[in-house]
Amino acid sequence: MQQSSVVRHGNALPIPTQPLDVISMDFIMDLPYLKSHTILILVVDYFFKQSHFVLEKPPLAIGHVKILF
């Protein structure tokens, strides 16, 4: 009998030691208008295993995203 090997792509995420230590952010743009908001920012905190959804208005500036988090 032949054994199958597991193929892994990429690197494993580091294990977080405190909240907001390891996060991922996704920006979903050009959504249909919802009270003039067309941008959705999705932030996932791997320490608490929680997702945060933030609605934003265009234009989205990097300085404003830094203030949010």
C-alpha positions in Angstrom: 0.0 0.0 0.0 1.4 3.4 -1.0 1.2 6.3 1.5 0.0 9.7 0.3 2.0 12.8 1.3 0.4 16.0 2.4 1.3 19.0 0.3 1.3 22.4 2.1 1.5 25.7 0.3 2.7 28.9 2.0 3.9 29.4 5.5 2.0 28.8 8.7 0.7 31.9 10.5 2.5 32.8 13.7 0.7 32.1 16.9 -0.6 35.3 18.4 0.4 36.2 22.0 -2.0 39.1 22.5 -5.0 40.7 20.8 -4.4 42.4 17.5 -0.9 40.8 17.3 -1.8 38.9 14.1 -4.6 40.3 11.9 -5.6 40.1 8.3 -7.4 42.9 6.5 -9.5 42.6 3.3 -11.0 45.6 1.5 -14.1 45.0 -0.5 -14.9 48.0 -2.7 -17.5 49.2 -5.1 -20.4 47.7 -3.2 -24.0 48.9 -3.8 -24.7 52.1 -1.8 -25.8 51.6 1.8 -26.3 55.1 3.3 -23.5 56.4 1.0 -21.1 53.6 2.2 -19.6 51.5 -0.6 -16.5 50.0 1.0 -16.3 47.1 3.5 -13.2 46.5 5.5 -13.0 43.1 7.0 -10.5 42.6 9.9 -9.8 39.2 11.4 -8.1 39.0 14.8 -6.5 35.6 15.1 -6.0 35.8 18.9 -9.7 36.0 19.6 -10.8 34.4 16.3 -13.2 37.3 15.7 -14.1 39.2 12.6 -14.8 43.0 12.5 -16.7 44.5 9.7 -16.3 48.3 9.0 -18.4 50.2 6.5 -16.6 53.2 4.9 -17.4 56.0 2.5 -15.2 56.6 -0.6 -12.5 57.8 -1.0 -10.6 55.6 1.4 -7.3 57.0 2.6 -4.5 55.0 4.2 -4.2 57.5 7.0 -7.9 57.0 7.9 -7.4 53.2 8.0 -4.5 53.6 10.4 -6.7 55.7 12.7 -9.4 52.9 12.7 -6.9 50.4 14.0 
